Amino acid sequence: MNKIISLAAATLALVLAGCVSHPCPVCESNRSCCGGPSGTQISKAYFGKALDGKRVDIYTLRNTNGVEARICNYGGILVSFKTPDRAGHMGDIVLGYDNLNEYLTNSPYFGAMIGRYGNRIALGKFFLDDHQYTLAVNNEPNALHGGIKGFDKRVWHAKILPCHSLELTYVSKDGEEGYPGTLSVKAVYTLMPDNGLRLQYTATTDKDTVVNLTQHSYFNLAGHGDILGHKVFIDADKFLPVDDTFIPTGELKSVEGTPFDFRQPTAIGARIQKDDQQLKNARGYDHNWVLNHPQGQLDVIAQVVEPESGRILEVLSTEPGLQFYSGNFLDGSNVGKGGEVYNFRSAFAMEPQHFPNSPNRPDFPPVVLKPGQVYHNTIIFRPSTTH
């Protein structure tokens, strides 16, 4: 009887939140989303046309705290993410452009959703079911972030859900960029009442394939300038050393006594100039950390604090790895929003994901998706401030 009463009460709460009267895929997967995001307002505006002529729109999600995320359906790009600093002043904490054309022609994956396989696959080749697949080599000599025209360069179908989330869907056909199987992907962005921006991926396939989806926003919690003073915590005892083409060697190396130990909050710039071969290989940090939490469990995996503004960014994920990148290849050639020049190490990226080159490493967590299975991946970027 108590169970029936509890269920009835929960159903009534959902009705009052406005979610039961309009069935919502987000609510079905996580009913706790209903009360807060139902207060989020979402609007749509024209953003331009893709190179193939398809219309691209931009969606603005704004919650009752005034936090705002703007996302376009070209690549699922997070165009801006406005959050308060310690004094309550709003500022945009992600790099990007004011117009679509720059994203089409001159973007190092700013804010984009990444697939079919995030990060690198060695020499653009892998075996699956006794067949070798050959991918586009777009990061010599390797395949990177899904290929020449990965998910970041596709126009996704967009739909505003009843609970004011943004749903993006895309069907990647068998053989696209060399990958096997028709992959149907759904990505749902939700701006939460605690100001967290949640991205929930699901995917299915009609043929064995490999999948590794992530999100590639470049953050600067001060809004501009270098990020060397940002203090980083990563919940990982090990990281993956790489060769000079950024492919993991296969070793899961302890961070103890290395510049890769972020188990205590440490400024990005504190050790980035150390005489360390791994830092030299990547011109800084551009490595995958082996997270301590159980794969599939949503946990805080990293935190970044910017002392001057007081902004904090927590990263939550269900993935086994985290690629931390310190903006080593920004060189001033990208002129972004408001004419801001994006110079060397003027942003960092935190990309929850599976390990690079996993299709060629049976000792790494598996990335094969089979027919009848459902791929799940949740990423949350949750801003707050120090006192």
MARLOBA-591597 format. One line per field, with one value per residue (C-alpha): residue number from 1; residue in one letter; x, y, z. Coordinates in steps of 0.001 Angstrom, whole numbers, always signed. Each point is the difference from the previous one (the first is absolute). Example, Ala and Ser with C-alpha at 12.3 -4.5 7.8 and 13.67 -1.06 7.14 Angstrom:
// MARLOBA-591597
n = c(1	2)
res = c(a	s)
u = c(+12300	+1370)
v = c(-4500	+3440)
w = c(+7800	-660)
END
This chain:
// MARLOBA-591597
n = c(1	2	3	4	5	6	7	8	9	10	11	12	13	14	15	16	17	18	19	20	21	22	23	24	25	26	27	28	29	30	31	32	33	34	35	36	37	38	39	40	41	42	43	44	45	46	47	48	49	50	51	52	53	54	55	56	57	58	59	60	61	62	63	64	65	66	67	68	69	70	71	72	73	74	75	76	77	78	79	80	81	82	83	84	85	86	87	88	89	90	91	92	93	94	95	96	97	98	99	100	101	102	103	104	105	106	107	108	109	110	111	112	113	114	115	116	117	118	119	120	121	122	123	124	125	126	127	128	129	130	131	132	133	134	135	136	137	138	139	140	141	142	143	144	145	146	147	148	149	150	151	152	153	154	155	156	157	158	159	160	161	162	163	164	165	166	167	168	169	170	171	172	173	174	175	176	177	178	179	180	181	182	183	184	185	186	187	188	189	190	191	192	193	194	195	196	197	198	199	200	201	202	203	204	205	206	207	208	209	210	211	212	213	214	215	216	217	218	219	220	221	222	223	224	225	226	227	228	229	230	231	232	233	234	235	236	237	238	239	240	241	242	243	244	245	246	247	248	249	250	251	252	253	254	255	256	257	258	259	260	261	262	263	264	265	266	267	268	269	270	271	272	273	274	275	276	277	278	279	280	281	282	283	284	285	286	287	288	289	290	291	292	293	294	295	296	297	298	299	300	301	302	303	304	305	306	307	308	309	310	311	312	313	314	315	316	317	318	319	320	321	322	323	324	325	326	327	328	329	330	331	332	333	334	335	336	337	338	339	340	341	342	343	344	345	346	347	348	349	350	351	352	353	354	355	356	357	358	359	360	361	362	363	364	365	366	367	368	369	370	371	372	373	374	375	376	377	378	379	380	381	382	383	384	385	386	387)
res = c(m	n	k	i	i	s	l	a	a	a	t	l	a	l	v	l	a	g	c	v	s	h	p	c	p	v	c	e	s	n	r	s	c	c	g	g	p	s	g	t	q	i	s	k	a	y	f	g	k	a	l	d	g	k	r	v	d	i	y	t	l	r	n	t	n	g	v	e	a	r	i	c	n	y	g	g	i	l	v	s	f	k	t	p	d	r	a	g	h	m	g	d	i	v	l	g	y	d	n	l	n	e	y	l	t	n	s	p	y	f	g	a	m	i	g	r	y	g	n	r	i	a	l	g	k	f	f	l	d	d	h	q	y	t	l	a	v	n	n	e	p	n	a	l	h	g	g	i	k	g	f	d	k	r	v	w	h	a	k	i	l	p	c	h	s	l	e	l	t	y	v	s	k	d	g	e	e	g	y	p	g	t	l	s	v	k	a	v	y	t	l	m	p	d	n	g	l	r	l	q	y	t	a	t	t	d	k	d	t	v	v	n	l	t	q	h	s	y	f	n	l	a	g	h	g	d	i	l	g	h	k	v	f	i	d	a	d	k	f	l	p	v	d	d	t	f	i	p	t	g	e	l	k	s	v	e	g	t	p	f	d	f	r	q	p	t	a	i	g	a	r	i	q	k	d	d	q	q	l	k	n	a	r	g	y	d	h	n	w	v	l	n	h	p	q	g	q	l	d	v	i	a	q	v	v	e	p	e	s	g	r	i	l	e	v	l	s	t	e	p	g	l	q	f	y	s	g	n	f	l	d	g	s	n	v	g	k	g	g	e	v	y	n	f	r	s	a	f	a	m	e	p	q	h	f	p	n	s	p	n	r	p	d	f	p	p	v	v	l	k	p	g	q	v	y	h	n	t	i	i	f	r	p	s	t	t	h)
u = c(+0	+2802	+1620	-3267	-435	+3599	-487	-3207	+1720	+2878	-2400	-1868	+3291	+863	-3415	+466	+3423	-1633	+1751	-2589	-2560	+2593	+2083	+3668	+2888	+2227	-2470	-372	+3739	+461	-3134	+1945	+463	-3611	-328	+2984	+368	-3749	+927	+2542	-1006	+1129	-168	+1024	+1525	+1480	+3811	+852	+480	+2485	+2263	-2571	-2733	-1787	-1534	+1730	-1752	+1296	-1851	+270	-627	-345	-885	-1513	+3507	+802	+2534	-154	+1226	-223	+224	-275	-1049	+3097	+2278	-2027	+2402	-120	+388	-83	-451	-628	+488	+493	+3307	+472	-1551	-2974	+1169	-884	+2716	+438	+2364	+361	+1940	-1781	-1277	-2745	-1032	-468	+2388	+3068	-1083	-327	+3440	+2381	-849	+2193	-3150	-1122	-2936	-868	-1464	+2555	-556	-121	+3275	+1424	+3789	+2479	+106	+3517	+708	-3747	-435	-1570	-1215	-3526	-1527	+3077	-407	+2342	-1652	+1843	-882	+924	+3394	-718	+2658	+3076	+634	-3188	-3771	-1376	-3471	-2039	+1703	-92	-3729	-711	-3050	+1359	-594	-3487	-3350	-1981	-3801	-1104	-3107	-976	-1250	-2967	+2307	+1983	+2933	+1497	+51	+2381	-82	+2176	+177	+3527	-253	+1942	+3425	-76	+3614	+937	-1894	-2217	-3699	-2808	+222	-3060	+1048	-2054	+1538	-2072	+1225	-1668	+733	-526	-1239	+3494	+1336	+1538	-169	-692	+606	-1521	+1016	-1693	+729	-960	+1429	-1075	+3511	+3000	+1824	+2186	-1337	+1643	-1991	+1087	-360	+2821	-623	+2972	-365	+1497	-1635	+1442	-1496	+3324	+3774	+2101	-1257	+3262	-1373	-3086	+247	-856	-1073	-315	-1138	+2506	+2989	+1238	+311	+860	+3452	+26	+2505	+897	-3197	-2219	-772	+92	+2957	-2240	+1463	-2330	+2506	-318	-266	+2011	+3036	-845	-1366	-3214	-1002	-3106	-1391	+442	-1089	+3007	+409	+245	+3168	+1704	+1769	-815	+3566	+1672	+2678	-2315	-113	-3772	-480	+2424	-1889	-3267	+1365	-1758	-2940	-1888	-397	-2637	-322	-1210	-2825	-387	-3786	-1883	-879	-3700	-368	-628	+2569	+1997	+3199	+1663	-256	+1561	+200	+919	+1151	-529	-3603	-862	-1570	+15	-739	-761	+71	-2191	+61	-793	+3052	+3240	+2376	+501	+2004	+1402	+1359	+1743	-566	+3491	-875	-1882	+2297	-1906	-1385	-3522	-1747	-3103	-2993	+276	+3296	+1816	+3249	+475	+3672	+2183	-1489	-2929	-2425	-196	-2187	-1349	-1268	-1489	+418	+1398	+3721	+1654	+680	-2176	-1146	+3621	+519	-1956	+1520	-1848	-3696	-2037	-1589	-1878	-3759	-2071	-3543	-2529	+2253	-473	+2986	-356	+2228	-781	+2164	-761	+1832	-1125	+1096	-22	+2067	+2234	-1031)
v = c(+0	+2438	-685	+803	+3245	+1014	-699	+2042	+2903	-119	-28	+3005	+1869	-695	+1224	+3225	+385	-231	-3149	-2781	+1841	+173	-3207	+947	-2314	+1832	-495	-3685	-461	+2311	+1287	+2325	+2299	+1106	+2480	+2227	-10	+616	+3521	+321	+2139	-975	+2019	-585	+2343	-284	-347	-503	-2705	-2869	-562	-2408	+2648	-1494	+2457	+288	+1370	+1088	-826	+2045	-1790	+2300	-1063	+1970	+838	+1854	-2607	-314	-2593	+547	-3099	-347	-3115	+117	-2393	+471	+2848	+1742	+3517	+1789	-836	+3033	-480	+2375	+799	+461	+3488	-1192	+1447	-2204	-1040	-2419	-2824	-1837	+927	+276	+2312	+2577	-1450	-3411	+617	-63	-3362	-1300	+1097	+548	-1905	-2377	-1798	+2976	-1158	-2946	-3435	-2558	-3357	-2638	-480	+2774	+335	-1961	-3386	-1008	+191	+254	-3785	-2593	-3596	-1014	-3444	-1050	+2905	+2964	+3396	+2983	+3510	+3438	+1120	+3589	+395	-1454	-2888	-709	+357	+2640	+826	-1984	+1040	+2736	+539	-1334	+647	+3486	+969	-1459	+1777	-1840	-151	+2125	-223	+1907	-2504	+737	+373	+2697	-2174	+53	-3331	-470	-3121	-1226	-3214	-877	-2378	-3223	+840	+3692	+1111	-3679	-1210	-3101	-67	+2540	+1807	+1859	+2599	+2116	+2835	+1902	+3268	+1069	+3108	-1090	+2006	-272	+1701	-3203	-562	-3681	-1884	-3480	-2184	-3194	-1966	-3238	-1816	-2593	-1472	-420	+3326	+2116	+3042	+2655	+3227	+3081	+3792	+2360	+3384	+2267	+1692	+3120	+746	+3522	+626	+933	-124	-3101	-2853	-772	+1262	-2236	-2681	-3515	-3115	-3327	-3124	-2364	-1959	-862	+1537	-1249	+960	+634	-184	+3005	-459	+59	-3726	-1697	-2317	-2428	+745	+1109	+2094	+1223	+3776	-156	+2260	+1243	+3293	-1963	-292	+2138	-1926	+3217	+3285	+1298	+2961	-1026	+2039	-1345	-2887	+400	+1135	-2912	-1972	-2933	-1931	-390	+3758	+477	-2521	+1905	+3565	-89	-2035	-1966	-3385	-2415	-626	-3392	+962	-1588	-285	-3077	+261	+750	+1772	+3757	+1726	+3206	-884	+3412	+3526	+3237	+3210	+3448	+1973	+3559	-361	-2629	-2196	-3757	-2619	-3573	-2720	-3052	-3090	-3681	-609	-1814	+2683	+3749	+1813	+3187	+2450	+3271	+1857	-697	+457	+3281	+2471	+3253	-980	-367	+3329	-768	+1629	+3756	+18	-1960	-1532	-3538	-337	-2851	-1614	+2394	-2860	-3553	-2937	-2798	-2811	-3026	-3025	-3484	-309	+1016	-2827	-2440	-1840	-1169	-694	-3007	+752	+3359	+289	-1237	+2408	-2490	+509	-2903	-169	-197	+1918	+3656	+2286	+2406	+2930	+2918	+3124	+2976	+3320	+1571	+3570	+1620	+2580	+261	+2294)
w = c(+0	+902	-3358	-1801	+1974	-752	-3695	-53	+1754	-2428	-2946	+1421	+391	-3617	-1159	+1954	-1610	-3408	-1167	+109	-2116	-2779	-36	-40	-888	+2479	+2842	-815	+349	+2992	+1671	+2283	-2996	-56	+2818	-827	-3770	-338	+1184	-2796	-2951	-3471	-3194	-3606	-2582	-3480	+38	-3680	-2590	-73	-2989	-1460	+271	+2997	+2458	+3362	+3089	+3368	+3216	+3181	+3303	+3006	+3534	+2872	+1313	-3213	-1167	-3783	-2504	-3756	-2179	-3765	-1861	-2213	+1866	+3184	+740	+3371	-1387	+3366	+3676	+2202	+3733	+2965	+1633	+3742	-156	-2029	-3312	-2964	-2437	-2882	+986	-3337	-3113	-3318	-2718	-483	-3365	-1599	-2890	+2272	+1424	-3555	-1132	+2919	+3158	+2040	+1228	+2126	+2160	-2251	+596	-1178	-1737	-1279	+1857	+2164	+196	-2132	-1692	-1005	-3741	-652	+117	+2283	-138	+981	-576	-2004	-2415	-264	-262	-1456	+1142	-1274	+1310	+998	+2707	-1666	+384	+1957	-151	+2368	+1372	-2515	-3214	-2595	+480	+3463	+2156	+750	-3667	-428	+234	+2667	+155	+2953	+2159	+3141	+2576	+2314	+3001	-1855	-952	-3487	-1831	-2929	-2162	-2839	-2022	-1097	-2948	-409	-1414	+907	+524	-263	+3077	-182	+810	-95	+3338	+1318	+2564	+2393	+2031	+2574	+1518	+3260	+2071	+3593	+3023	+1539	-3199	-1315	-3748	-545	-3239	-235	-2924	-1099	-3170	-1749	-3006	-2559	-291	+2276	+211	+2283	+1838	+2172	+328	+1919	+211	-980	+1612	+598	+3397	+1525	+3358	+30	-3441	-1624	+503	+604	+2158	+1824	+3324	-120	+2700	-1130	+1896	-1841	+1848	-1574	+1290	-3506	-3442	-3495	-1306	-3752	-2841	-2135	-2068	+3138	-97	+3445	+519	+1884	+3416	+2792	+1886	+3571	+317	+3228	-230	-3509	-1382	-676	+3652	+477	+2962	+1962	-1666	-1925	-2346	-3654	-337	+3118	-1769	-3676	-830	+1807	-1828	-681	-3269	+148	+305	-2885	-2165	+444	+434	+3370	+1234	-2645	+1661	+1220	+3723	+1277	+2327	+3425	-96	-1280	-3683	-490	+3351	-161	+2215	+279	-1842	-166	+1363	-1221	+2071	-1329	+3081	-1283	-1178	+2575	-2668	+470	-2636	+1004	-2631	+570	-2194	-340	-2225	+983	-1266	-163	-2672	+1532	-2571	+839	-3282	-1304	-3670	+299	-1744	-502	-3395	+1401	+649	+1996	+1627	+355	-1914	+2721	-1287	+1261	+802	+1241	+3118	+193	+696	+1302	-981	+2195	-2231	+1809	-2258	-529	-550	-3289	-2469	+1950	-3162	-315	+3709	+1342	+3421	+142	+992	-3010	-2475	-2193	-318	-1327	-1393	+2842	+2388	+999	+453	+2964	+929	+2328	+325	+2271	+164	+3305	+799	+3439	+1897	+3026	+2861)
END
